[in-house]
Each structure stands twice: as C-alpha cells, then as structure tokens.
Amino acid sequence: MELTTITTLLFAIYFGFFKLFCEDDDSFGYSYISKLFPFLLAICLIADIHGIAPDFAEGTRTGYVVKGSYKGLFNKSYEGLMIATATPTPPVQQNAENVPTWRFSTLDPEMMKKIEASEGHFVKIHYREWLVSPVTIDSTYEVTGVENLK
C-alpha cells in the first residue's frame, strides 16, 4: 500500500470517526489521537515526499526499450517502458497480447540518454527498487545502469 493511501486513511479516521463519535474533549480516545495525529501525519508526509528504503531490492531486467519520456507536472522525471523478455527475439515477432512490459524511472539525464540510445536493441537494465517511491519519480523502479547485449 502506498504511503499516500495511508496518509489519506489517517485523515479519514481522524476526521470521520473521532470528530463524529468523540466530540467530547474529555474522552481519552479523542484527546490522545488529537495530540498524536499531527505527528503521525508529519511523518507520513515526509516519508511520502522523500521515499522509503531506496535499496529495498536490486536487480536486472532484459528486453527492448520501446519508450522514453520526460514527464511530470511539478516534479519532472525520466520515465521509460520496456518489453521484458529473456531472449533476444524482436518484439514484433512475439504475440502482442502476452508481452510483459516493465515501467521504470530515473532522475539522471545522462542515464536517460544511454537508455534512449539503446531503444530497439536488446538491453539489460540494472535497477534498484524503492519500498515507497518518492513523489519525484513515477514508478518504484529507478534505473542505475544499462548495457547493450546485442
């Protein structure tokens, strides 16, 4: 579950349940939660902005990069799409309905230049996975390296 969802649930619990059923300021549950809530919210928002556990997992994926873009409304990042395959069979020869895709992100413009240069070629992409990605990237997978295999 993304941290943004957790933050939203905290708001819903606080304003929905405790404001509706515990309006008496002397009740233990209301006073305890009302004092603890701002700290919980601040921790969730800070973690949501900066992300949690950038080295949650590391690995590689092989396939063909078919898309690269620079997108975002306020926080721009480089995003890409790969047709993930273990064999160097060109994607046009595969069944289009059953082709697994993989979305990835990077903030490094030099890394994205390498990825865009390898579009259409069989490549291996090295990545690290975030447990909760920061708001600056679109996916939980952040590219750390790319190598052409063919």
Contacts in CASP RR format, 6 or more apart in sequence:
PFRMAT RR
TARGET T0000
AUTHOR 0000-0000-0000
METHOD contacts of the structure
MODEL  1
MELTTITTLLFAIYFGFFKLFCEDDDSFGYSYISKLFPFLLAICLIADIH
GIAPDFAEGTRTGYVVKGSYKGLFNKSYEGLMIATATPTPPVQQNAENVP
TWRFSTLDPEMMKKIEASEGHFVKIHYREWLVSPVTIDSTYEVTGVENLK
2 132 0 8 1.000
3 44 0 8 1.000
3 47 0 8 1.000
3 48 0 8 1.000
3 51 0 8 1.000
3 52 0 8 1.000
3 132 0 8 1.000
4 48 0 8 1.000
6 44 0 8 1.000
7 41 0 8 1.000
7 44 0 8 1.000
7 45 0 8 1.000
7 48 0 8 1.000
10 37 0 8 1.000
10 40 0 8 1.000
10 41 0 8 1.000
10 44 0 8 1.000
11 41 0 8 1.000
14 33 0 8 1.000
14 34 0 8 1.000
14 37 0 8 1.000
18 29 0 8 1.000
18 30 0 8 1.000
18 33 0 8 1.000
18 34 0 8 1.000
22 29 0 8 1.000
22 30 0 8 1.000
22 33 0 8 1.000
23 30 0 8 1.000
24 30 0 8 1.000
25 31 0 8 1.000
47 132 0 8 1.000
48 132 0 8 1.000
48 134 0 8 1.000
48 135 0 8 1.000
49 134 0 8 1.000
49 135 0 8 1.000
50 134 0 8 1.000
51 130 0 8 1.000
51 131 0 8 1.000
51 132 0 8 1.000
51 133 0 8 1.000
51 134 0 8 1.000
52 130 0 8 1.000
52 131 0 8 1.000
52 132 0 8 1.000
53 130 0 8 1.000
53 131 0 8 1.000
53 132 0 8 1.000
54 128 0 8 1.000
54 130 0 8 1.000
54 142 0 8 1.000
55 128 0 8 1.000
56 128 0 8 1.000
56 129 0 8 1.000
56 130 0 8 1.000
56 131 0 8 1.000
57 128 0 8 1.000
57 129 0 8 1.000
58 126 0 8 1.000
58 127 0 8 1.000
58 128 0 8 1.000
58 129 0 8 1.000
58 144 0 8 1.000
59 126 0 8 1.000
59 127 0 8 1.000
59 128 0 8 1.000
59 129 0 8 1.000
60 124 0 8 1.000
60 125 0 8 1.000
60 126 0 8 1.000
60 127 0 8 1.000
61 82 0 8 1.000
61 84 0 8 1.000
61 102 0 8 1.000
61 124 0 8 1.000
61 125 0 8 1.000
61 127 0 8 1.000
62 84 0 8 1.000
62 85 0 8 1.000
62 86 0 8 1.000
62 122 0 8 1.000
62 123 0 8 1.000
62 124 0 8 1.000
62 125 0 8 1.000
62 149 0 8 1.000
63 82 0 8 1.000
63 83 0 8 1.000
63 84 0 8 1.000
63 85 0 8 1.000
63 86 0 8 1.000
63 122 0 8 1.000
63 123 0 8 1.000
63 124 0 8 1.000
63 125 0 8 1.000
64 82 0 8 1.000
64 83 0 8 1.000
64 85 0 8 1.000
64 90 0 8 1.000
64 91 0 8 1.000
64 119 0 8 1.000
64 120 0 8 1.000
64 121 0 8 1.000
64 122 0 8 1.000
64 123 0 8 1.000
65 80 0 8 1.000
65 81 0 8 1.000
65 82 0 8 1.000
65 115 0 8 1.000
65 116 0 8 1.000
65 118 0 8 1.000
65 119 0 8 1.000
65 120 0 8 1.000
65 121 0 8 1.000
65 123 0 8 1.000
65 125 0 8 1.000
66 81 0 8 1.000
66 82 0 8 1.000
66 83 0 8 1.000
66 91 0 8 1.000
66 119 0 8 1.000
66 120 0 8 1.000
67 80 0 8 1.000
67 81 0 8 1.000
67 119 0 8 1.000
68 78 0 8 1.000
68 79 0 8 1.000
68 80 0 8 1.000
68 81 0 8 1.000
68 112 0 8 1.000
68 115 0 8 1.000
68 116 0 8 1.000
68 119 0 8 1.000
69 78 0 8 1.000
69 79 0 8 1.000
69 80 0 8 1.000
70 76 0 8 1.000
70 77 0 8 1.000
70 78 0 8 1.000
70 79 0 8 1.000
70 112 0 8 1.000
71 77 0 8 1.000
71 79 0 8 1.000
71 138 0 8 1.000
72 138 0 8 1.000
75 135 0 8 1.000
75 136 0 8 1.000
77 105 0 8 1.000
77 106 0 8 1.000
77 107 0 8 1.000
77 136 0 8 1.000
77 137 0 8 1.000
77 138 0 8 1.000
78 105 0 8 1.000
78 106 0 8 1.000
78 107 0 8 1.000
78 108 0 8 1.000
78 109 0 8 1.000
78 111 0 8 1.000
78 112 0 8 1.000
78 115 0 8 1.000
79 103 0 8 1.000
79 104 0 8 1.000
79 105 0 8 1.000
79 137 0 8 1.000
79 138 0 8 1.000
79 139 0 8 1.000
80 103 0 8 1.000
80 104 0 8 1.000
80 105 0 8 1.000
80 115 0 8 1.000
81 101 0 8 1.000
81 102 0 8 1.000
81 103 0 8 1.000
81 104 0 8 1.000
82 101 0 8 1.000
82 102 0 8 1.000
82 103 0 8 1.000
82 104 0 8 1.000
82 123 0 8 1.000
82 125 0 8 1.000
83 91 0 8 1.000
83 94 0 8 1.000
83 99 0 8 1.000
83 100 0 8 1.000
83 101 0 8 1.000
83 102 0 8 1.000
84 100 0 8 1.000
84 101 0 8 1.000
84 102 0 8 1.000
85 91 0 8 1.000
85 94 0 8 1.000
85 99 0 8 1.000
85 100 0 8 1.000
88 122 0 8 1.000
88 149 0 8 1.000
88 150 0 8 1.000
91 99 0 8 1.000
102 141 0 8 1.000
103 138 0 8 1.000
103 139 0 8 1.000
103 141 0 8 1.000
104 125 0 8 1.000
104 127 0 8 1.000
104 139 0 8 1.000
104 141 0 8 1.000
104 142 0 8 1.000
104 143 0 8 1.000
105 133 0 8 1.000
105 137 0 8 1.000
105 138 0 8 1.000
105 139 0 8 1.000
105 141 0 8 1.000
105 142 0 8 1.000
105 143 0 8 1.000
106 112 0 8 1.000
106 115 0 8 1.000
106 137 0 8 1.000
106 142 0 8 1.000
106 143 0 8 1.000
107 136 0 8 1.000
107 137 0 8 1.000
107 142 0 8 1.000
108 143 0 8 1.000
111 143 0 8 1.000
111 144 0 8 1.000
111 145 0 8 1.000
111 146 0 8 1.000
114 145 0 8 1.000
114 146 0 8 1.000
115 123 0 8 1.000
115 125 0 8 1.000
115 143 0 8 1.000
115 146 0 8 1.000
118 146 0 8 1.000
118 148 0 8 1.000
121 148 0 8 1.000
121 149 0 8 1.000
121 150 0 8 1.000
122 148 0 8 1.000
122 149 0 8 1.000
122 150 0 8 1.000
123 146 0 8 1.000
123 147 0 8 1.000
123 148 0 8 1.000
123 149 0 8 1.000
124 146 0 8 1.000
124 147 0 8 1.000
124 149 0 8 1.000
125 143 0 8 1.000
125 145 0 8 1.000
125 146 0 8 1.000
126 143 0 8 1.000
126 144 0 8 1.000
126 145 0 8 1.000
126 146 0 8 1.000
126 147 0 8 1.000
127 141 0 8 1.000
127 142 0 8 1.000
127 143 0 8 1.000
127 144 0 8 1.000
127 145 0 8 1.000
128 141 0 8 1.000
128 142 0 8 1.000
128 144 0 8 1.000
129 140 0 8 1.000
129 141 0 8 1.000
129 142 0 8 1.000
130 137 0 8 1.000
130 140 0 8 1.000
130 141 0 8 1.000
130 142 0 8 1.000
131 140 0 8 1.000
132 140 0 8 1.000
133 139 0 8 1.000
133 140 0 8 1.000
133 142 0 8 1.000
END
